[in-house]
């Protein structure tokens, strides 16, 4: 099955240091690569105020990652982001060609 292009957008806790945020971004990037995918770009945006409070959080660090992978990779990424204590909210989109 051919690889598809995806975009993972997630928000991590605002009280984390830049090094911690980078560690989380690297962890999710390596998950994609370990499962045969390729990451085009992954980077932290900045700390922003959330549109509404989520589980007591009023702001968070936004991270965007574009990658190409098989269908199992976004499912695994979704599962891991859901159980991560540091991820406040996440979305994975399949990009059209």
Residue pairs with C-beta under 8 A, 6 or more apart in sequence:
1 70
1 71
3 37
3 38
3 68
3 69
3 70
4 68
4 69
4 70
4 71
4 94
4 95
5 66
5 67
5 68
5 94
5 95
5 97
6 66
6 67
6 68
6 69
6 73
6 74
6 92
6 93
6 94
6 95
7 64
7 65
7 66
7 67
7 92
7 93
7 95
8 28
8 64
8 65
8 66
8 67
8 74
8 77
8 81
8 90
8 91
8 92
8 93
9 62
9 63
9 64
9 65
9 90
9 91
9 92
9 93
10 28
10 62
10 63
10 81
10 87
10 88
10 89
10 90
10 91
11 50
11 54
11 60
11 61
11 62
11 63
11 87
11 88
11 89
11 90
12 21
12 24
12 60
12 61
12 63
12 86
12 87
12 88
13 57
13 60
13 61
13 86
13 88
14 47
14 57
14 58
14 59
14 60
14 61
16 24
16 61
16 86
18 44
20 86
21 44
21 61
21 63
22 44
24 63
24 84
24 86
24 87
25 42
25 43
25 44
25 63
25 65
28 42
28 65
28 77
28 80
28 81
29 39
29 42
29 65
29 67
31 73
31 76
31 77
31 80
32 38
32 39
32 65
32 67
32 69
32 73
32 77
33 39
35 69
35 70
35 72
35 73
35 76
36 69
36 70
36 73
37 67
37 68
37 69
37 70
37 73
38 67
38 68
38 69
39 65
39 66
39 67
40 66
40 67
40 68
41 64
41 65
41 66
42 63
42 64
42 65
42 66
42 67
43 63
43 64
43 65
44 61
44 62
44 63
45 61
45 62
45 63
45 64
46 61
46 62
47 59
47 60
47 61
47 62
48 59
48 60
48 62
49 58
49 59
50 57
50 58
50 59
50 60
50 88
54 60
54 88
54 89
55 88
57 88
60 88
60 89
66 95
67 73
74 92
74 94
77 92
78 90
78 92
81 87
81 90
82 90
